[in-house]
Amino acid sequence: MGKTFRGYDMNQQLLLPPDLRQWLREDHLALYVSDVVESLDLSAITKVYDEGDLRGRPPYHPALMVKLLIYGYCVGKMSSRKLEQATYDDVAFRVLSCNQQPDHDSIAGFRKRHLQELARLFVQVLQLCERAGLVKLGHVAIDDPDSRMMKDLVTQSFQQGYNAHIGVDAQAQIIVGAKVVQAGNDQQQLVPVLQEVAQNLGKMPEAASADGGYFSTAALTHEALGKVNLHVPPNEREPDLGETLPASASVQQRMWQKLKSPDGRLIYNRRQAIVEPVFAYIKHVRGFRQFLLRGLAQVEAEWLLVCMTHNLLKLFSATKRPRLT
């Protein structure tokens, strides 16, 4: 016997007007988010209730909570208190919650309990983007917003904060890979980010670019990246190279030669225009400037939630209605 939930029906009939969806225009982002969530596999979340204690007050429907969180991250309302208030004040949130008002403790508890499952929705949304033709894996650009120096209030010392990385596909600026680490050095992150891309989409990109902070001989000669056309400048002064390289040329010399070629220069020069606007949009337009959760696993899961909603907004802009089959 499964868990009984509080009543939740997006098609329930009310007065003035009778259909909740009529409270919003047909092409509203909230209705789009609702339709996408209905198409996703939420079984990893709902099975927790099937296996749990059947006693107590029925919980809010998982679909309701997922929609509130995803729409909230899309429009810059990410804290549980802001989400609770929005279910009273914002018509779009009232539609998604069917006029129910989950309190902030319930919202925060749901996010904390199901954060890893919510993060895994990143791949499902990414696959929707791929099916819509927004991902080609012809060129993936990788980049590290300024990592935050955090002050320990106990010791009064400064410590390196979390370091977020993304791989962005050139076709439509869809995020195809995302990682969070605590290391301040990016040299060891090129391979993991591209491996994340391959895990998410089943193959490596044809070409990839990153700034000099990602360069290391070990990364550029890693067997997993053997078929990727890499464009990563060595983190050192460019040498004076001749027209042709000797057979004994180093990895650094060969990379400089590639970057000086017309094709290499063209690919690398596109990097900033592909990836940096994504960070700027997340930070300045959507207002995501700090993680709400603590601990590396929790922070990385929240970063995937942020990246997933970035892709969902791109899909919304490109198609207005997702291709769900």
C-alpha positions in Angstrom: 0.0 0.0 0.0 1.5 3.3 -1.0 1.6 6.6 0.9 -1.5 8.7 0.8 -0.8 12.3 -0.4 -2.8 15.4 0.1 -5.0 16.1 -2.8 -3.2 17.6 -5.8 -4.7 17.9 -9.2 -3.6 20.6 -11.7 -6.9 20.0 -13.5 -9.2 20.5 -10.5 -12.0 22.9 -11.2 -12.4 26.1 -9.2 -14.4 29.3 -9.7 -13.3 32.6 -11.3 -12.0 31.1 -13.5 -12.8 27.4 -13.2 -9.4 26.1 -14.6 -6.2 26.9 -12.6 -4.2 27.0 -15.8 -6.4 29.9 -17.0 -4.9 32.0 -14.3 -1.8 32.3 -16.5 -1.3 32.9 -20.2 -0.8 29.8 -22.2 2.9 30.3 -22.8 3.8 31.1 -19.2 7.1 29.6 -17.9 5.3 28.1 -14.9 3.0 26.0 -17.0 6.0 25.0 -19.1 7.8 23.9 -15.9 4.7 22.0 -14.8 4.5 20.1 -18.1 8.2 19.3 -18.1 8.1 18.0 -14.5 5.1 15.8 -15.4 7.2 14.3 -18.2 10.2 13.5 -15.9 10.8 10.2 -14.1 10.3 11.1 -10.4 10.2 7.5 -9.2 13.4 7.9 -7.2 11.6 10.5 -5.2 8.1 8.9 -4.9 9.4 5.5 -3.9 10.7 6.9 -0.7 7.1 7.5 0.4 6.0 4.0 -0.7 8.7 2.5 1.5 8.1 4.9 4.4 5.8 5.1 7.5 2.2 5.4 6.5 1.2 7.1 9.7 0.9 10.9 10.2 -0.5 13.7 8.2 -0.3 13.1 4.4 2.7 14.9 2.9 2.5 17.4 0.1 2.6 15.7 -3.3 6.2 15.3 -4.6 5.3 16.7 -8.0 4.0 19.9 -6.3 7.2 20.3 -4.4 9.5 19.6 -7.4 7.6 22.1 -9.5 7.9 24.8 -6.8 11.7 24.2 -6.4 12.4 24.1 -10.1 10.3 27.1 -10.9 11.8 28.9 -7.9 15.4 28.3 -9.1 14.4 29.5 -12.6 13.1 32.8 -11.4 15.5 33.5 -8.6 13.4 32.5 -5.6 15.6 29.8 -4.1 15.2 30.0 -0.3 12.5 28.0 1.3 11.1 31.2 3.0 10.8 33.0 -0.3 9.1 30.0 -1.9 6.6 29.8 1.0 5.8 33.5 0.6 5.5 33.2 -3.1 2.7 30.6 -2.8 0.6 33.4 -1.2 1.7 36.4 -3.2 2.6 35.1 -6.7 0.0 33.8 -9.1 2.4 31.4 -10.9 3.4 29.8 -7.6 -0.2 29.5 -6.5 -1.1 27.7 -9.8 1.8 25.3 -9.4 0.8 24.5 -5.8 -2.9 24.4 -6.6 -3.5 27.0 -4.0 -1.7 25.1 -1.3 0.9 26.8 0.8 3.7 24.5 2.0 5.5 26.1 4.9 9.2 26.8 4.6 10.2 23.9 6.9 8.4 21.5 4.6 10.0 22.9 1.5 13.5 22.9 3.1 13.0 19.4 4.4 11.9 18.1 1.0 14.9 19.7 -0.7 17.3 18.3 1.8 15.8 14.8 1.8 15.6 14.5 -2.0 18.5 16.7 -3.1 20.5 14.0 -4.8 17.5 12.8 -6.7 16.7 16.4 -7.7 20.3 16.8 -9.0 19.9 13.7 -11.1 17.1 15.4 -13.0 19.8 17.4 -14.6 20.5 14.5 -17.0 16.8 14.1 -17.9 16.5 17.8 -18.8 19.8 17.7 -20.7 18.4 14.8 -22.8 15.3 16.9 -23.6 17.6 19.6 -24.8 19.5 17.1 -26.9 16.3 15.8 -28.5 15.3 19.4 -29.3 18.5 19.9 -31.2 20.1 22.3 -28.8 23.1 20.0 -28.1 25.6 19.0 -30.8 28.9 18.3 -28.9 30.9 19.9 -31.7 32.6 22.3 -29.3 32.4 22.3 -25.5 33.9 25.2 -23.6 35.0 24.8 -20.0 35.4 27.5 -17.3 36.0 28.6 -13.0 34.1 31.8 -11.8 36.3 33.6 -9.3 36.4 31.2 -6.4 35.2 32.6 -3.1 37.6 33.1 -0.2 35.5 32.3 2.9 36.4 33.5 6.4 36.3 31.0 9.3 34.6 33.0 12.1 36.2 30.7 14.7 39.8 31.0 13.6 39.4 34.4 11.8 41.4 32.9 8.9 40.4 32.8 5.2 39.8 29.5 3.5 39.3 28.6 -0.2 35.6 28.2 -1.0 33.8 25.9 -3.4 35.0 26.0 -7.0 32.3 25.4 -9.6 33.0 24.2 -13.2 30.8 23.8 -16.2 31.2 22.5 -19.7 28.9 24.4 -22.2 27.9 23.2 -25.6 28.5 25.8 -28.4 25.2 25.1 -30.2 22.9 26.9 -27.7 24.9 27.4 -24.5 23.4 24.3 -22.9 25.4 23.1 -19.8 26.4 19.5 -20.6 28.7 18.9 -17.6 29.0 20.4 -14.1 31.3 19.7 -11.2 32.1 21.4 -7.8 35.4 20.9 -6.1 37.2 22.5 -3.2 40.6 22.6 -4.9 41.7 26.1 -5.9 43.8 24.7 -8.8 42.0 23.9 -12.1 44.7 21.7 -13.6 43.1 18.5 -12.5 39.5 19.4 -13.5 39.7 19.2 -17.4 39.4 15.4 -17.5 36.6 15.1 -14.9 34.4 17.7 -16.5 34.7 16.1 -20.0 34.2 12.7 -18.5 31.0 14.1 -17.0 29.9 15.2 -20.4 30.5 11.7 -21.8 28.6 10.1 -18.9 25.6 12.4 -19.4 25.3 12.2 -23.2 27.1 8.9 -24.1 30.0 10.5 -26.0 32.8 13.0 -25.8 32.6 16.3 -27.7 34.6 16.6 -31.0 36.5 19.7 -29.6 36.9 21.3 -26.2 38.5 24.5 -25.1 39.5 25.9 -21.7 41.7 28.6 -20.3 45.4 28.1 -19.3 44.5 27.3 -15.7 43.3 23.9 -17.0 46.5 23.0 -18.8 48.6 20.1 -17.7 50.5 17.5 -19.7 48.8 14.7 -17.8 45.3 16.0 -18.7 46.1 16.7 -22.4 47.6 13.2 -22.8 45.0 11.4 -20.8 43.7 8.4 -22.8 40.0 9.3 -22.1 40.5 12.5 -24.1 42.5 10.9 -27.0 39.8 11.7 -29.6 38.9 15.2 -28.4 40.4 18.1 -30.3 41.7 20.1 -27.3 42.5 23.8 -27.2 44.0 24.7 -23.9 46.9 27.2 -23.8 49.9 26.2 -21.6 50.0 28.4 -18.5 53.4 29.9 -19.4 54.8 32.3 -21.9 54.4 31.4 -25.6 57.8 30.3 -27.0 59.2 31.4 -30.4 58.3 28.5 -32.6 59.3 27.9 -36.2 57.1 26.9 -39.0 57.5 23.2 -38.3 57.9 21.4 -35.1 60.6 18.8 -34.5 59.5 15.2 -33.7 60.7 15.7 -30.2 58.4 18.8 -29.6 56.8 18.9 -26.2 53.1 18.8 -25.4 53.3 22.6 -24.7 55.0 23.3 -28.0 52.5 21.3 -30.0 49.6 23.1 -28.3 51.0 26.6 -29.0 51.4 25.6 -32.6 47.8 24.4 -32.8 46.5 27.6 -31.2 48.5 29.8 -33.7 46.8 28.0 -36.6 43.7 29.7 -38.2 41.4 26.9 -37.1 42.9 26.7 -33.6 42.7 30.4 -33.1 39.1 30.5 -34.3 38.0 27.6 -31.9 39.8 29.0 -28.9 38.6 32.6 -29.5 35.0 31.3 -29.3 35.5 30.0 -25.8 34.7 33.2 -23.9 31.6 33.9 -25.9 30.3 30.3 -25.2 30.9 29.8 -21.5 31.3 33.1 -19.7 27.8 34.5 -20.5 26.4 31.4 -18.8 28.1 32.2 -15.5 27.1 35.9 -15.9 23.5 35.0 -16.5 23.3 32.7 -13.6 24.9 35.2 -11.3 23.6 38.6 -12.4 20.2 37.8 -14.0 19.0 34.9 -12.0 20.6 36.1 -8.8 22.4 32.9 -7.7 25.4 34.2 -5.8 25.9 31.7 -3.0 25.0 28.2 -2.2 22.2 27.7 0.3 23.5 24.3 1.5 26.7 23.1 3.2 29.0 20.2 2.5 30.6 19.3 -0.8 28.0 16.7 -1.8 25.2 19.0 -1.0 26.8 21.9 -2.8 27.5 19.9 -5.9 23.9 18.7 -6.0 22.6 22.2 -5.7 24.9 23.3 -8.5 23.4 20.7 -10.7 20.0 22.0 -9.8 21.1 25.5 -10.8 22.5 24.1 -14.1 19.5 22.1 -14.8 17.2 25.1 -14.5 19.6 27.1 -16.8 19.1 24.4 -19.4 15.3 24.4 -18.8 15.2 28.1 -19.4 17.2 27.7 -22.6 14.8 25.0 -23.8 11.8 27.2 -22.9 13.2 30.1 -24.9 14.0 27.9 -27.9 10.9 25.8 -28.1 8.2 27.3 -25.8 6.9 23.8 -25.5 9.2 20.8 -24.9 9.3 17.8 -27.2 8.4 15.3 -24.5 8.4 12.1 -26.6 
